[in-house]
Structures are given as C-alpha cells and as structure tokens.
Amino acid sequence: MIVTFLCLLLYISNNIYFVKGVKMMFSKWSANEPYYLFFNKLASCAETIEHINAVFFKELLCPSMGQVKCSLHITNTVDVRWLMSMYALMNIAMTPVTLIYGTLDKPNDFDTIKYQYPMLTYARVATGPYSKHNSKMSIFKYHDNSVRIVIYTADLTDDDWSKCNNGLWISPACPPVSEDTGVEKGKNTYFKPNLIYYLDSYRMDIISPWVETIRIVDFSSIKVFLITSIPGEHQKGRDNHLNVVANLLKKHCVMPKGIDREENKWKIIGVSPSIGDLGKYFSHWLKLFVTSLSHHKRYKEDSPHNRFNFIYPSDKNIKQGCRMQCTTRYTREQHDEQIWFQRSMRPWKANLLRRTKVMPHIKCYTRISPCLKKSVYLLLTSADLGPEGWGLNVGDRQVMVRNYELGILFIPRFFDEEMFEIEIPTNNRKVFPIIFDLPLRRYQTGEEPWLS
C-alpha cells in the first residue's frame, strides 16, 4: 500500500513538473514573436537555461506546441539513441519518425537500431568524397494536421545541443489549406514551393509522403525565406546560397538613402565553426561571397566592396577557457595558404548572453549599421564559410555546389519594419536577437585562430 502510494506521488510530481515545462515552452515561444529565433540551452552555462529565447531539443516536442503525430528530421550527423530518447522523455516514444542523415555518430549501433526502434524509418544520403549532407531541419506534423518547421545549426547529437552555441528558428504551426479557397492566403516568401522543391531533390520514396503533406498546408504565416544548396552544377539563380541570397537582397533589402557615400561603414559579419578553402587572394572566392551579401535595392555593380568581419575563436579564447566541444574544420595547412584572411578575423565574444566560454557552432551572417544598433538582414544557415556549401561560379551561368545546405533569411520589410533593432529599443519594439557581442575587436599581436 505504501509502495503504491509513493509511486502515485512520484507520478503526480513528475506530471506537475512536465505540465509546468509545457506551459513555459508555450509562453517562451509566444514571447519570441514575430522572429521565433532561438539559441540552445548550454549544460555548462546555467544562465542560458533561464533565457527566454533558449531551448533544449526536447522542448520542441512539448504538447503545448502541438500533439506530435509524426516527424521528419534531416541532419548531417545523428546519434539515434539520443534522438529517440528525446521522444521517450516527452512520452511520445512510439510516434513515427523519419530520418534523413549523412553519418551516424555511433556507427557500431546501426545493427541494433533498426530492431530497437521499429517506429523509425531512415535513409542515408550518399555524397561524393568532397561533399557533405550538411542540412539540418525538423518537420513536425500534429494530430490536427498542422505542420511546424524547425531549422537549426546543430547536428542531432547531445554535444551539439548542450555543449556548443547553436541557433534555431521555430515556425508557427501552419494549418491545412482553407477548404473555402483551396489555396494559401499569401505567398510573399514562396517558402512552401521552395521547401517542396528541396525535398523533391532527394528523390527518396520515404520523403514523398512528407511532400504530399506539405502540399496541402498553408504556409502564409511564415515571413522568412528558405535558402537551399543542392549538390551539382546549377543555373546561377537557384540551388545555391551564393546567388539566391544576392538576388533576394537585391530585390528586398532596403538600405538608407545616401548609402553610396557610406557603403563601407555597414559591416557584414559572419560566424561559423569551420572555414573552407578561400584561395590565396581575396579575389579567388571571398570577393564573390562578400559581393553576394552586399546586395540591396540600391546596389550598383561598381559599389565598393564591404569589409567583411568573420568571428572565429582564437587561441586566446581557448586559453581563457572557451570549451572545445564542437568540431572545427580549419587546419594549419589551410591557414598558411590563406594567411591574408586573418585580417578579417575577430575573436569570439558573447558575454551579454553568457556564452563566451562555449565554442560557437552557429552559422549566421548579417549586416550591421555603423551605430551597431540595427541590422538589415540575417541569414541563419547550415553553411560554413566556404565554396562547398555556398557555391562556386563556373563560367557565366553555372554554379558548382558540393554540399546540401539549408538556411533561412530574415529581411525587415517582411516583418513590417525598416530595420531590425539589435539593441534594446526605446519604442517598445521587439529586439532582434544577435548571439555575439558588439563591437568586435581585432586579433591582438601574437593571437591567431584556433587551428584543428
């Protein structure tokens, strides 16, 4: 009798805690309207666990966000046991899960995985020797047939989600298309056709049901652009970050009047854990990249090239306690071949969010005003700095891409704003979250990038 009572008490207390967590997640997601841009909670930084825009992966599965009917996960590296344990923690262990991945974090577990998790359907994406399946996205279908998209920068492993700095965007729950009209209410960012096109590019039978699900969902509440890269040679206007971002900024990014005289003062800033082969000179590839991110409605082909600042942990960051939990991909050999790039590099610093002591795994690119208080766009993406994911021009009309990549582009006009406020505003407008501290500082004498 006593044992039964204690078990009942434990069950009630666990469920009270569970319901409390559910309510917190619902209010947290609502409080981050309209951007829905989050960072992950860090196990080693207790302050981040209390942040209003920080989440654990398991919180994506909270019932307050919708009763999960089935899910699709697209990632590079996956720890299947960890992923499925998230479902077990949220009491939805038997819901169907579809997994598209590049590599297994624990490949020796593969033989037991397919028997231990009968609700899991999976397929590995085959890539070439110099290519990578780097996209990271989850799609949740709920029992009311609504769909939510989550795009992030972490792989599906415990280390990425709890020990490295990452970013994620959580869409609204998008309902089925209205029966009255049979069409979406709006198509401003063309998110839906671009998502269908990307999923179709895999040519996998297990993705086909998800494509059909998405076809009958209304995505008009989504205000961001989907940016994709697909391996192969493509026309410049599609399937690569390099040209798609440039075209969207040229069409939609509004800069202040008189920008011709101040073009170089609006800094482009990027952060990424890995750096590709940039070449021996700025003009080899980085010029194409910076040109892409410099576009706006008043952009002219002869505009001066904006100075690019790239945030990457230095050896001093590591000596001062920045934890090396993330995989970096920048070697001594690479750095010696492109030593010129160090002039653009800036050490990692995120004191305002209490994240400086943890390695950045986030990949984002933005353009900041000279006063350091406004941004004219932000790209959150899986693509590291390099031609493998962004693309490399081949001739006048073709672009070569090696990696699968996914990102989302925020542009102020789609949120009815002139620019994003990145400092606490005085007029009660929402603050757009930026993970790093401003102003940036240069590497000091004798300081150099952390090399893997």
C-alpha positions in Angstrom: 0.0 0.0 0.0 2.8 2.4 1.0 4.8 1.5 -2.2 1.7 2.1 -4.3 1.1 5.5 -2.7 4.8 6.5 -3.2 4.6 5.5 -6.9 1.4 7.5 -7.3 3.0 10.5 -5.6 6.1 10.3 -7.9 3.8 10.0 -10.9 1.9 13.1 -9.9 5.0 15.1 -9.1 6.6 14.2 -12.5 3.5 15.2 -14.3 3.3 18.5 -12.4 6.9 19.2 -13.5 6.1 18.1 -17.0 3.0 20.4 -17.3 5.0 23.3 -15.9 7.6 22.8 -18.5 5.0 22.6 -21.2 3.5 25.9 -20.1 6.9 27.5 -20.0 7.6 26.4 -23.6 4.3 27.8 -24.9 4.9 31.2 -23.2 8.5 31.2 -24.3 7.6 30.6 -28.0 4.9 33.2 -27.9 7.2 35.8 -26.2 9.6 35.5 -29.2 7.1 36.6 -31.7 7.5 37.6 -34.5 11.0 36.4 -35.2 10.9 33.0 -33.4 14.7 33.0 -33.4 16.2 30.9 -30.5 19.5 29.7 -29.2 20.1 26.4 -27.4 20.5 25.9 -23.7 24.0 25.1 -22.6 24.6 22.5 -19.9 27.7 24.2 -18.6 26.2 27.7 -18.5 23.3 27.8 -16.0 22.4 31.4 -17.1 21.4 30.3 -20.6 18.8 27.8 -19.2 16.8 30.8 -17.8 17.0 32.8 -21.0 13.6 33.5 -22.6 14.8 32.6 -26.1 16.9 29.4 -25.2 15.6 25.9 -25.6 16.5 22.2 -25.2 15.8 20.0 -28.2 13.2 18.0 -26.2 11.2 21.2 -25.7 10.4 21.2 -29.5 8.3 18.1 -28.7 6.2 19.7 -25.9 2.5 19.1 -26.3 1.8 22.8 -26.0 3.4 23.2 -29.4 1.0 20.5 -30.8 0.3 16.8 -30.3 3.0 15.2 -32.4 1.6 12.7 -34.9 4.8 12.1 -36.8 8.1 13.8 -37.6 10.8 14.2 -40.2 14.4 15.0 -39.3 17.1 16.0 -41.8 20.7 16.2 -40.5 24.3 15.5 -41.1 25.4 13.6 -38.0 22.9 11.8 -35.8 23.1 9.9 -32.5 19.9 7.8 -33.0 19.7 6.7 -29.4 19.9 10.3 -28.1 17.3 11.4 -30.6 14.8 8.7 -29.7 15.4 9.3 -26.0 14.0 12.8 -26.5 10.7 11.3 -27.7 10.7 8.9 -24.7 11.3 11.8 -22.3 8.2 13.5 -23.7 6.1 10.4 -23.5 5.7 10.0 -27.3 8.2 7.2 -27.9 6.0 5.3 -30.3 5.2 8.1 -32.8 6.6 7.5 -36.3 10.0 9.2 -37.1 11.6 9.6 -40.5 15.3 10.3 -40.5 17.5 11.5 -43.4 21.1 11.7 -42.4 24.7 11.9 -43.6 26.7 10.0 -40.9 26.0 8.1 -37.7 27.6 9.5 -34.5 27.9 5.9 -33.3 28.1 3.7 -36.4 28.6 0.5 -34.4 25.0 0.8 -33.1 23.5 0.6 -36.5 22.7 -3.2 -36.4 20.7 -2.8 -33.2 19.0 0.5 -34.1 16.7 -0.9 -36.8 15.4 -3.6 -34.4 15.2 -1.4 -31.3 13.2 1.4 -32.9 10.5 -0.1 -35.2 8.8 3.3 -35.4 12.0 4.8 -37.1 12.3 4.9 -40.9 15.6 6.1 -42.2 17.8 6.7 -45.2 21.4 7.8 -45.6 22.2 10.5 -48.2 25.1 9.4 -50.4 27.5 12.2 -51.3 30.9 12.4 -53.1 34.3 12.3 -51.4 34.4 16.1 -51.1 30.7 16.7 -50.4 28.6 16.7 -47.2 25.0 16.4 -46.4 25.0 19.4 -44.0 21.3 20.4 -43.9 19.6 20.5 -40.5 15.8 20.6 -40.2 12.9 19.0 -38.4 9.3 18.9 -39.6 6.5 18.1 -37.1 3.0 17.0 -38.2 0.4 17.3 -35.4 -2.8 15.4 -34.8 -4.8 18.4 -36.1 -2.8 18.1 -39.4 -1.0 21.3 -38.9 2.8 21.4 -39.6 5.7 23.1 -37.9 9.1 23.6 -39.5 12.3 24.0 -37.4 15.6 24.9 -39.0 18.8 24.9 -36.9 22.6 24.8 -37.0 23.2 21.8 -34.7 23.5 18.2 -35.7 21.3 15.7 -33.8 23.7 14.9 -31.1 23.9 15.7 -27.4 27.2 17.6 -27.7 25.8 19.9 -30.4 22.6 20.7 -28.5 24.0 21.0 -25.0 27.7 21.8 -25.3 28.0 24.2 -28.3 26.4 27.5 -29.2 23.7 27.0 -31.9 20.8 28.8 -33.3 17.3 27.7 -34.4 14.1 29.1 -35.9 10.8 27.6 -34.9 7.9 28.4 -37.3 4.3 28.9 -36.4 2.1 25.8 -36.6 0.8 26.0 -40.1 -2.8 24.8 -40.7 -4.1 22.8 -43.6 -5.1 24.9 -46.6 -8.5 26.5 -46.3 -11.3 24.4 -47.8 -13.0 27.6 -48.9 -10.3 28.7 -51.2 -8.1 25.7 -51.7 -5.0 27.9 -51.8 -2.8 29.8 -49.4 -3.7 33.3 -48.3 -0.3 34.6 -49.3 3.0 33.6 -51.0 5.3 36.5 -50.2 8.4 34.4 -49.4 7.5 31.4 -51.5 8.5 29.2 -48.6 6.2 26.3 -49.5 7.2 25.8 -53.1 10.9 26.2 -52.2 10.5 23.6 -49.4 8.8 21.1 -51.8 11.4 21.6 -54.4 14.2 21.0 -51.9 12.6 17.8 -50.5 12.0 16.5 -54.0 15.7 16.9 -54.8 16.4 13.9 -52.6 14.5 11.6 -54.9 13.7 9.3 -51.9 10.4 7.4 -51.5 10.3 7.9 -47.7 10.2 11.7 -48.2 7.3 11.5 -50.7 4.5 11.4 -48.0 6.0 14.5 -46.4 5.9 16.3 -49.8 2.2 15.5 -50.1 1.6 16.6 -46.6 3.3 20.0 -47.2 1.3 20.5 -50.5 -2.0 20.9 -48.5 -0.6 23.2 -45.7 -1.0 26.9 -45.6 2.5 28.5 -45.0 1.4 32.1 -45.4 2.2 32.9 -41.8 5.9 32.3 -42.5 7.8 35.5 -43.0 11.3 34.2 -43.8 12.9 32.9 -47.0 14.1 29.4 -47.3 17.7 29.3 -48.7 19.0 26.0 -50.1 22.0 24.5 -51.7 21.9 21.2 -53.6 25.0 19.4 -54.9 25.7 19.6 -58.6 26.0 22.3 -61.3 23.1 24.7 -61.4 21.9 27.9 -63.1 23.0 30.8 -61.0 19.5 31.7 -59.8 18.8 28.5 -57.9 20.1 25.7 -55.7 23.0 27.7 -54.2 23.3 30.2 -51.4 25.7 32.4 -53.3 23.3 33.7 -55.9 19.9 33.1 -54.2 20.9 35.3 -51.3 22.2 38.0 -53.6 19.0 38.0 -55.7 16.8 38.3 -52.6 18.8 41.1 -51.1 18.8 42.9 -54.4 15.0 42.7 -54.6 14.0 43.2 -50.9 16.8 44.7 -48.8 16.3 48.4 -48.3 19.3 50.5 -47.2 19.2 54.1 -46.1 19.3 57.0 -48.6 22.8 58.2 -49.2 24.2 54.7 -48.8 26.5 55.3 -51.8 28.6 57.5 -49.5 28.6 55.1 -46.6 28.6 51.7 -48.2 31.8 50.6 -46.4 30.5 51.6 -43.0 27.7 49.0 -43.0 29.7 45.9 -41.9 29.0 42.4 -43.0 29.6 40.0 -40.1 29.7 36.2 -40.2 30.3 33.5 -37.6 30.9 29.8 -38.3 32.9 26.9 -36.7 34.6 25.9 -40.0 36.4 27.7 -42.8 36.8 26.3 -46.3 39.4 26.8 -48.9 39.2 30.5 -49.7 42.2 30.7 -52.1 45.4 32.6 -52.0 43.8 36.0 -52.5 40.6 37.9 -51.6 39.6 37.8 -55.3 39.6 34.0 -55.6 36.3 33.3 -53.8 35.7 35.6 -50.9 35.1 38.5 -53.2 32.1 36.6 -54.7 30.8 35.8 -51.2 31.1 39.4 -49.9 29.5 40.7 -53.1 26.6 38.4 -52.6 26.0 39.6 -49.1 26.5 43.3 -50.1 23.5 43.4 -52.4 20.5 45.7 -51.7 17.9 47.6 -53.7 20.3 50.5 -54.4 23.3 48.3 -55.0 25.5 49.1 -58.0 27.9 46.8 -59.6 30.7 49.3 -59.0 29.9 49.7 -55.3 32.9 49.4 -53.1 33.4 46.0 -51.6 32.2 46.0 -48.0 34.8 45.0 -45.4 33.9 41.6 -44.0 34.5 40.6 -40.4 34.5 36.9 -39.5 34.1 35.7 -35.9 36.2 32.7 -35.2 37.7 31.6 -31.8 41.3 32.5 -31.3 43.9 30.5 -29.4 43.5 33.1 -26.7 39.8 32.2 -26.5 40.8 28.7 -25.8 43.4 29.6 -23.2 40.9 31.8 -21.4 38.5 28.8 -21.0 36.4 28.5 -24.2 35.4 24.9 -24.2 36.4 22.8 -27.3 33.3 20.6 -27.6 32.5 21.4 -31.2 34.2 20.0 -34.2 36.1 22.8 -36.1 37.5 22.4 -39.6 40.3 24.8 -40.0 43.8 23.4 -40.2 47.3 24.9 -40.0 47.8 23.9 -43.6 44.7 25.8 -44.7 45.6 28.9 -42.7 49.1 29.1 -44.1 47.6 29.0 -47.6 45.3 31.9 -46.9 47.1 33.9 -44.2 45.7 37.1 -45.7 42.3 36.2 -44.3 43.4 36.7 -40.7 43.0 40.4 -41.2 39.2 39.9 -41.4 39.0 37.5 -38.4 37.7 38.6 -35.0 37.7 36.5 -31.7 34.5 35.0 -30.3 32.8 37.0 -27.6 29.2 36.6 -26.3 29.4 38.0 -22.7 25.9 39.6 -22.8 24.3 36.2 -23.3 26.9 34.4 -21.0 28.1 32.3 -23.9 31.7 33.3 -24.4 33.1 30.2 -22.6 31.4 27.8 -25.1 32.6 27.3 -28.7 30.2 28.7 -31.4 28.7 26.1 -33.7 26.2 28.6 -35.1 26.5 29.8 -38.7 24.9 33.2 -39.3 25.6 36.2 -41.5 24.3 39.7 -41.1 24.9 43.3 -42.0 25.1 45.9 -39.2 24.7 49.7 -39.1 27.7 51.9 -38.2 26.0 52.7 -34.9 25.9 48.9 -34.1 22.2 49.1 -33.2 20.4 48.0 -36.4 20.6 45.1 -38.9 19.2 45.0 -42.5 19.1 41.2 -42.7 20.2 38.0 -41.0 20.9 34.6 -42.6 20.8 31.6 -40.2 22.1 28.6 -42.1 23.9 25.3 -42.0 26.5 26.6 -44.5 30.0 27.3 -43.2 32.2 29.9 -44.8 33.5 28.3 -48.0 32.5 27.5 -51.6 31.5 23.9 -50.7 28.1 25.0 -49.3 27.7 28.4 -50.8 28.7 27.6 -54.4 31.4 28.5 -56.8 30.8 30.2 -60.1 31.7 28.1 -63.1 31.6 30.2 -66.2 29.0 32.9 -66.7 25.8 31.0 -66.0 26.7 27.9 -63.9 27.4 27.4 -60.2 29.1 24.3 -58.7 27.8 23.2 -55.3 29.2 20.3 -53.2 27.0 20.2 -50.1 23.4 20.0 -49.1 22.6 23.1 -47.1 19.6 24.8 -45.5 19.0 28.2 -44.1 16.5 31.0 -43.6 16.8 34.6 -44.5 15.2 37.4 -42.3 14.5 40.7 -44.1 12.9 43.5 -42.2 10.2 44.5 -44.7 8.5 41.1 -44.3 8.1 42.0 -40.6 6.8 45.5 -41.4 10.0 47.0 -40.2 12.6 49.3 -41.8 15.4 47.6 -40.0 15.8 45.1 -37.2 16.6 46.6 -33.8 19.5 44.7 -32.2 19.8 46.9 -29.1 17.0 47.5 -26.6 14.7 49.9 -28.4 13.0 52.9 -26.8 9.7 52.5 -28.6 8.8 49.0 -27.2 9.5 47.3 -30.5 10.9 43.7 -30.3 14.6 43.3 -30.2 16.1 41.1 -32.9 18.5 38.5 -31.2 22.2 38.6 -32.1 24.3 36.0 -30.4 27.7 37.8 -30.4 28.8 41.0 -28.7 29.4 44.3 -30.5 31.7 46.0 -31.1 34.1 43.3 -32.4 37.8 43.5 -31.7 40.7 42.6 -33.9 43.1 39.7 -33.0 45.8 41.1 -30.8 49.5 40.8 -31.6 50.5 37.2 -31.4 46.9 36.0 -31.4 45.9 33.6 -34.2 42.8 31.5 -35.0 42.3 28.2 -33.2 43.5 25.5 -35.6 42.3 21.9 -35.5 
